[in-house]
Amino acid sequence: MIDFETITARLESYEVIKLVQQFCKENNNIALVVGGAIRDSLLGLAIEDIDIVIQGDWQKSAEYICDKLQINNLVFFKRFLAAHFIYKGIEWEITSARKESYKLHSRNPEVEPTELNEDFLRRDFTINAIAIEIWPHYGKIWDPYNGLDDLKNRIIRTPNEPNITFSDDPLRMLRAIRFSSKLNFNIEKNTWQGIKANKERIDIVAPERISEELNKMLLLPVPSIAFNLLDDTGLLDYILPELTALKTIDTEQDFSHKDNFKHSLQVLDNVSQQLETLPNHPNNLWLRWAALLHDIGKSKTKRFDEKTGFSFHNHEVVGAKMVPMIFKRLHLPLNEKMDYVVKLVLLHLRPIALVDDIVTDSAIRRLILDAGEDLDDLMILCECDITSKNPYKVQKFKKNLKNLKQKFEEIEEKDKLRNFQPPISGEVIMQTFDLKPSKLVGEIKTAIREAIIEGEIPNEYDAAYNFMIKYGKSIGLNPIE
């Protein structure tokens, strides 16, 4: 671990810290840097946010700092005795030393000022209850619950009795799992049992807070670790029951099927690892969501036939219809991000169906158009969906997908279909045939699109215009003079 002398020297270089010291000196306050900034500094990780606890006038101290540094993004959360601002890329939070009390069916605490020792007790984990005093005794270490020992021993433990900690604020159960997965720490036995005993309390947590934690888990290098822990504690049954429904493995006669829960997590890990190999390491959260949910339709489409065994026909269609319900329940965005996940779930089987040498160019054109600008991501998902333990099958599938990508490139080079826009707009169709907006205009546009897909005409304006005139005459329309 990094030593405290290095950390205190680094803290002293921040302008905000110097101003906190100045304010506290003038107002006889006590100030500590506490929580994640100390934890991550000791572990040698990058610091993105710094929390300062002030026993004194926290509100005036925040105003003082922002006035001196001309910061104009200061926000107060007075109910929580907290102020937040961003300065030079760091998120700063200045709070009162505070204690919290909770009602049984609410996750929103009653917050009031307190002494520093009670502030440490209310914190989620001992590794987040380590502090460095910045005034009056600069560099003094506060560690009332032996968080340093837990940090060295790689342990997640609550300062308070776990049942109290998790019953009071059930979101901490997800945070325990995320920290354990991210830092490769073990969750201490009593803390683990506390999570299992209070799992049903997760229902009172606001969906957007749950989603925030899930998103952070999905962005971990090996996200399956977190989701397996969620499953082992029983939390996943409350958060994503559609996923745990995939865990059943049935055997009938001589037939069985794979564990689709484990398969989904393996695909998620595969996607995460493959994204790490790409230039600039794109943090594609929504591709990870698509990987996690790509097979959720299988629990509803599982069928058994005595001759052919188990099948999951149309699970991609059923799964795509389930995605909006999940996003709505978890308060995830119901916009183009959700549409992207729906599209990838719906199309994830299509590429593997096109690997035969006899596949037509029109079938490839149709997939290019349906996938649009998300074709590359679809191919990542499709390749990561190969989780067979048979090396021969894996090699064969990957070779076939590589050949398919080559076909995509050849057809794209010839037809320019990526991000396809119809060469003939609805306005041109209406002007040519003197039509008003109607289904007929859409029918003509569809006919032009199909002609391009089938290779009857190139993806060019003149060819599409001539086809439009010919098609119009076939349905009794003549161009106006």
C-alpha positions in Angstrom: 0.0 0.0 0.0 1.0 3.6 -0.5 2.3 5.2 2.8 0.4 8.0 4.6 3.3 10.5 4.1 2.9 10.3 0.4 -0.9 10.8 0.7 -0.8 13.7 3.0 1.8 15.4 0.8 -0.5 14.9 -2.2 -3.6 16.2 -0.3 -1.7 19.4 0.8 -1.1 20.2 -2.9 -4.9 20.8 -3.5 -6.0 24.4 -3.4 -9.4 23.3 -1.9 -7.6 21.6 1.0 -5.5 24.8 1.7 -8.7 26.8 1.8 -10.4 24.4 4.1 -7.4 24.7 6.5 -7.6 28.5 6.3 -11.4 28.5 7.0 -11.1 26.0 9.9 -8.3 28.0 11.4 -10.3 31.2 11.4 -13.5 29.5 12.7 -12.0 27.0 15.1 -13.4 24.0 13.2 -12.1 20.4 12.7 -11.8 19.0 9.2 -11.0 15.5 7.9 -10.6 13.9 4.5 -12.5 10.6 4.8 -13.8 7.7 2.8 -13.0 6.6 -0.8 -10.2 9.1 -1.4 -8.2 7.7 1.5 -9.0 4.1 0.6 -8.1 4.5 -3.1 -5.0 6.5 -2.3 -3.7 3.7 0.0 -4.4 1.2 -2.8 -2.6 3.3 -5.4 -5.8 3.9 -7.4 -6.8 7.1 -9.2 -8.8 9.7 -7.2 -11.9 11.1 -8.8 -13.7 12.5 -5.7 -12.7 13.7 -2.3 -15.0 13.9 0.7 -14.3 16.4 3.5 -16.1 16.2 6.9 -16.2 19.4 9.0 -17.2 19.6 12.6 -18.4 23.1 12.4 -20.0 25.3 9.7 -19.8 23.1 6.7 -22.1 25.3 4.6 -20.1 28.5 5.1 -16.9 26.6 4.4 -18.2 25.4 1.0 -19.3 29.0 0.2 -15.9 30.3 1.3 -14.0 27.9 -0.9 -16.2 28.4 -4.0 -16.0 32.2 -3.6 -12.2 32.2 -3.3 -11.8 29.8 -6.3 -14.6 31.4 -8.4 -16.4 28.0 -8.6 -19.9 28.4 -10.0 -21.2 24.8 -9.7 -21.8 24.6 -6.0 -24.9 22.6 -5.0 -26.3 22.2 -1.5 -28.1 19.1 -0.3 -29.3 20.6 2.9 -31.4 17.7 3.9 -28.2 15.6 3.9 -26.0 18.4 5.4 -23.8 18.2 2.3 -22.4 20.5 -0.4 -21.0 19.4 -3.8 -18.9 21.0 -6.4 -16.4 20.1 -9.1 -13.0 21.8 -9.4 -10.2 20.9 -11.8 -11.7 17.5 -12.6 -12.2 16.4 -9.0 -15.7 16.0 -7.4 -15.6 17.5 -3.9 -18.2 16.9 -1.2 -18.1 18.9 2.0 -20.4 17.6 4.8 -21.2 18.1 8.4 -20.2 15.4 10.8 -23.6 13.7 10.9 -25.7 10.8 12.1 -28.6 9.1 10.4 -31.8 7.4 11.6 -34.1 5.4 9.4 -37.7 4.4 9.3 -38.5 0.8 8.6 -40.0 1.2 5.1 -37.9 4.1 3.9 -34.4 4.4 2.6 -34.3 8.1 3.2 -32.6 8.9 6.5 -33.3 11.6 9.0 -29.9 13.4 9.1 -28.7 15.6 11.9 -25.3 17.0 13.0 -23.2 15.0 15.5 -19.8 14.4 16.8 -17.1 12.8 14.6 -17.1 9.4 16.4 -20.8 8.9 15.4 -20.1 10.0 11.9 -17.5 7.1 11.5 -20.0 4.6 13.0 -22.7 5.4 10.3 -20.3 4.7 7.4 -20.8 1.6 5.2 -17.5 -0.2 5.6 -14.4 0.0 7.8 -12.2 0.5 4.7 -14.3 3.7 4.1 -14.0 4.8 7.7 -10.4 5.8 7.5 -9.6 9.6 7.6 -6.7 12.0 7.6 -7.1 15.2 9.6 -6.4 18.3 7.7 -7.1 20.8 10.5 -6.0 21.4 13.2 -3.6 18.4 13.4 -2.6 17.9 9.8 -1.8 14.3 8.9 -3.3 12.7 12.0 -4.8 9.3 11.1 -8.3 8.5 12.2 -9.1 4.7 12.1 -11.6 3.9 14.9 -12.8 0.6 13.3 -9.5 -0.9 12.1 -10.1 -0.2 8.5 -6.4 -0.2 7.8 -6.2 -3.8 8.9 -9.1 -4.7 6.8 -7.6 -2.9 3.8 -4.3 -4.8 4.3 -6.2 -8.1 4.7 -8.5 -7.4 1.8 -11.8 -7.6 3.8 -15.1 -5.9 3.5 -16.6 -5.4 6.9 -19.2 -3.0 8.4 -18.2 -0.7 11.3 -21.6 -1.2 12.9 -23.5 -4.5 13.4 -24.3 -5.7 9.8 -28.0 -6.1 10.3 -28.3 -2.5 11.5 -26.0 -1.3 8.6 -28.0 -3.1 5.9 -31.4 -2.7 7.3 -30.9 1.1 7.7 -29.5 1.5 4.2 -30.0 -1.6 2.0 -28.1 -0.1 -0.9 -25.0 -0.8 1.1 -25.5 -4.5 0.3 -24.9 -3.8 -3.4 -21.9 -1.6 -2.6 -20.4 -4.4 -0.5 -20.6 -6.7 -3.5 -19.3 -4.0 -5.9 -16.3 -3.2 -3.7 -15.6 -6.9 -3.2 -15.7 -7.5 -7.0 -13.7 -4.4 -7.9 -11.0 -4.7 -5.3 -10.9 -8.5 -5.1 -11.7 -8.4 -1.4 -13.5 -11.0 0.7 -16.8 -10.1 2.4 -16.4 -10.9 6.1 -18.6 -13.7 7.4 -21.0 -11.7 9.6 -21.2 -9.0 6.9 -22.1 -11.7 4.3 -24.7 -13.2 6.6 -26.1 -9.7 7.2 -26.6 -9.2 3.4 -28.4 -12.6 3.1 -30.6 -11.8 6.1 -31.6 -8.4 4.7 -31.9 -9.1 1.0 -35.6 -8.4 0.8 -35.0 -4.9 2.1 -33.5 -4.1 -1.3 -37.1 -3.6 -2.5 -37.3 -0.2 -0.7 -34.3 1.2 -2.5 -35.1 3.7 -5.4 -34.7 1.8 -8.7 -32.3 4.4 -10.2 -29.9 3.9 -7.2 -30.0 0.1 -7.9 -29.3 0.7 -11.6 -26.4 3.0 -10.7 -24.7 0.2 -8.8 -25.5 -2.4 -11.5 -24.0 -0.1 -14.1 -20.8 0.1 -12.1 -20.7 -3.6 -11.7 -21.2 -4.1 -15.5 -18.2 -1.9 -16.2 -15.9 -3.9 -14.0 -13.1 -5.9 -15.8 -14.8 -9.2 -14.8 -18.4 -8.3 -14.1 -19.5 -11.9 -13.6 -17.9 -11.9 -10.2 -20.4 -9.3 -9.0 -23.4 -11.0 -10.5 -22.4 -14.3 -9.0 -22.2 -12.7 -5.6 -25.6 -11.1 -6.2 -27.0 -14.5 -7.0 -25.3 -16.2 -4.0 -26.8 -13.7 -1.6 -30.2 -14.0 -3.1 -30.3 -10.3 -4.1 -30.4 -11.0 -7.8 -33.9 -12.7 -7.4 -35.2 -9.3 -6.3 -33.3 -7.2 -8.8 -33.2 -9.2 -12.0 -35.5 -12.3 -11.6 -35.5 -12.7 -15.4 -31.8 -13.5 -15.2 -32.0 -16.0 -12.3 -34.9 -17.7 -14.2 -32.2 -19.0 -16.6 -30.5 -21.1 -13.9 -32.5 -24.2 -14.4 -30.8 -27.1 -16.2 -33.3 -29.7 -17.3 -32.6 -33.3 -18.3 -35.2 -35.3 -20.3 -34.4 -38.8 -21.5 -30.9 -38.4 -23.1 -31.3 -34.7 -23.6 -30.2 -31.7 -21.5 -29.3 -28.1 -22.1 -26.6 -25.7 -20.9 -26.9 -23.5 -17.9 -28.1 -20.3 -19.6 -27.4 -18.2 -16.5 -23.7 -19.2 -16.4 -23.6 -18.8 -20.2 -25.0 -15.2 -20.0 -22.4 -14.2 -17.5 -19.6 -15.8 -19.6 -20.8 -13.8 -22.6 -20.8 -10.7 -20.5 -17.2 -11.4 -19.4 -16.2 -12.1 -23.0 -17.6 -8.8 -24.2 -15.8 -6.9 -21.3 -12.5 -8.5 -22.2 -12.9 -8.0 -26.0 -13.7 -4.3 -25.5 -10.5 -4.0 -23.5 -8.5 -5.0 -26.6 -10.0 -2.3 -28.8 -8.3 1.1 -29.4 -9.2 3.6 -26.7 -10.9 0.8 -24.7 -14.5 2.0 -25.3 -16.6 1.8 -22.1 -19.7 0.5 -23.9 -22.1 0.1 -21.0 -25.1 -0.7 -23.2 -23.3 -3.5 -25.1 -22.6 -5.1 -21.7 -26.3 -4.8 -20.9 -27.1 -6.5 -24.2 -24.7 -9.3 -23.4 -26.3 -9.8 -19.9 -29.8 -9.9 -21.3 -29.3 -11.5 -24.7 -30.8 -14.8 -23.7 -33.4 -13.8 -21.1 -36.2 -15.0 -23.5 -35.0 -18.6 -23.1 -36.9 -19.2 -19.8 -40.2 -18.4 -21.5 -39.5 -20.2 -24.8 -38.0 -23.5 -23.5 -39.7 -26.5 -25.1 -38.9 -30.2 -25.1 -39.4 -32.6 -28.1 -38.8 -36.3 -27.6 -37.0 -36.5 -31.0 -35.0 -33.3 -31.0 -34.6 -32.4 -27.3 -34.8 -28.9 -25.9 -35.4 -25.8 -28.0 -35.7 -22.1 -27.4 -37.3 -21.0 -30.7 -37.8 -17.2 -31.0 -36.1 -16.5 -27.7 -34.5 -13.5 -29.3 -37.9 -12.0 -30.2 -39.3 -12.7 -26.7 -36.2 -11.4 -25.0 -36.2 -8.2 -27.1 -39.8 -7.6 -25.9 -38.7 -8.1 -22.2 -35.9 -5.5 -22.4 -38.2 -2.4 -22.2 -40.0 -3.9 -19.2 -36.7 -4.4 -17.4 -35.5 -0.9 -18.3 -38.7 0.7 -17.1 -38.7 -1.2 -13.8 -35.1 -0.3 -13.1 -35.5 3.3 -14.3 -32.9 2.8 -17.0 -33.1 5.2 -20.0 -36.1 4.5 -22.2 -34.4 6.2 -25.2 -32.0 5.3 -28.0 -29.8 3.4 -25.4 -32.7 1.0 -24.7 -33.4 0.8 -28.4 -29.8 -0.2 -29.0 -30.1 -3.0 -26.4 -33.4 -4.2 -27.8 -31.8 -4.3 -31.3 -28.8 -6.3 -30.3 -30.9 -8.8 -28.3 -33.3 -9.2 -31.3 -30.5 -9.6 -33.8 -27.9 -11.6 -31.9 -28.6 -14.9 -33.7 -28.7 -13.4 -37.2 -25.0 -13.3 -38.0 -24.4 -17.0 -37.1 -27.2 -17.9 -39.4 -25.4 -16.3 -42.4 -22.1 -18.1 -42.2 -22.9 -20.7 -44.9 -21.1 -20.2 -48.2 -24.5 -20.3 -50.0 -25.9 -17.4 -48.1 -27.3 -14.8 -50.5 -26.0 -11.2 -50.8 -29.5 -10.0 -50.2 -29.6 -11.7 -46.8 -26.3 -10.0 -45.9 -27.6 -6.6 -47.2 -30.7 -7.0 -45.0 -28.7 -7.6 -41.9 -26.4 -4.6 -42.7 -29.5 -2.5 -43.0 -31.2 -3.9 -39.9 -28.1 -3.5 -37.7 -27.1 -0.1 -39.2 -24.4 1.7 -37.3 -24.4 -1.0 -34.6 -23.2 -3.8 -36.9 -19.7 -3.9 -35.4 -21.1 -4.2 -31.9 -23.5 -6.9 -33.0 -20.6 -8.9 -34.4 -18.7 -8.5 -31.0 -21.7 -9.8 -29.2 -22.1 -12.7 -31.7 -18.5 -13.7 -31.3 -18.6 -13.4 -27.5 -21.7 -15.6 -27.6 -19.5 -18.6 -28.5 -18.9 -20.3 -25.2 -18.6 -23.9 -26.3 -16.1 -26.1 -24.4 -15.3 -27.8 -27.7 -12.2 -26.2 -29.3 -13.1 -27.4 -32.7 -16.5 -25.8 -32.6 -15.1 -22.5 -31.3 -12.5 -22.4 -34.0 -15.0 -23.2 -36.7 -17.5 -20.6 -35.5 -14.9 -17.9 -35.3 -13.5 -18.7 -38.7 -17.0 -18.5 -40.2 -17.7 -15.2 -38.5 -14.4 -13.8 -39.9 -15.5 -14.9 -43.3 -18.8 -13.2 -42.8 -17.1 -9.9 -41.8 -15.2 -10.1 -45.1 -18.5 -10.5 -46.9 -19.9 -7.5 -45.0 -16.9 -5.4 -46.2 -17.2 -6.5 -49.8 -20.9 -5.7 -50.0 -20.5 -2.5 -48.0 -17.8 -1.4 -50.4 -20.0 -2.1 -53.4 -23.4 -0.9 -52.1 -22.6 1.7 -49.4 -25.3 0.4 -47.1 -23.9 1.3 -43.7 -26.0 4.0 -42.0 -28.4 3.5 -44.9 -30.6 6.5 -45.9 -33.1 5.9 -48.7 -31.9 7.5 -52.0 -35.5 8.6 -52.6 -37.2 10.5 -49.9 -40.9 10.6 -49.1 -41.0 14.2 -50.3 -39.7 13.2 -53.8 -42.3 10.4 -54.0 -45.1 12.8 -53.1 -43.9 15.5 -55.5 -43.5 13.0 -58.4 -46.9 11.4 -58.1 -48.8 14.4 -56.5 -49.5 12.4 -53.4 -50.3 13.5 -49.8 -48.7 11.8 -46.8 -50.1 8.3 -46.7 -49.4 4.6 -46.4 -48.9 4.5 -50.2 -45.8 6.7 -49.9 -44.4 4.3 -47.3 -45.2 1.3 -49.6 -43.2 2.9 -52.4 -40.3 3.6 -50.1 -40.3 0.0 -48.9 -40.4 -1.3 -52.5 -37.3 0.8 -53.3 -35.5 -0.5 -50.2 -36.3 -4.1 -51.0 -35.1 -3.6 -54.6 -31.8 -2.4 -53.2 -31.5 -5.3 -50.7 -32.3 -7.9 -53.4 -29.7 -6.4 -55.7 -32.2 -5.4 -58.4 -30.9 -1.8 -58.4 -27.7 -0.2 -56.9 -28.0 2.2 -53.9 -28.0 5.3 -56.1 -30.5 8.1 -56.8 -31.0 7.7 -60.6 -31.5 3.9 -60.4 -33.9 4.3 -57.5 -35.8 7.1 -59.3 -36.3 5.0 -62.4 -37.4 2.0 -60.3 -39.9 4.3 -58.5 -41.4 5.4 -61.8 -41.7 1.8 -63.0 -43.2 0.6 -59.7 -45.6 3.6 -59.6 -47.0 2.7 -63.0 -47.4 -1.0 -61.9 -49.8 0.2 -59.2 -51.6 2.7 -61.3 -49.6 5.9 -60.6 -48.2 8.2 -63.2 -45.7 11.0 -62.6 -47.1 14.5 -63.0 -45.9 16.6 -65.9 
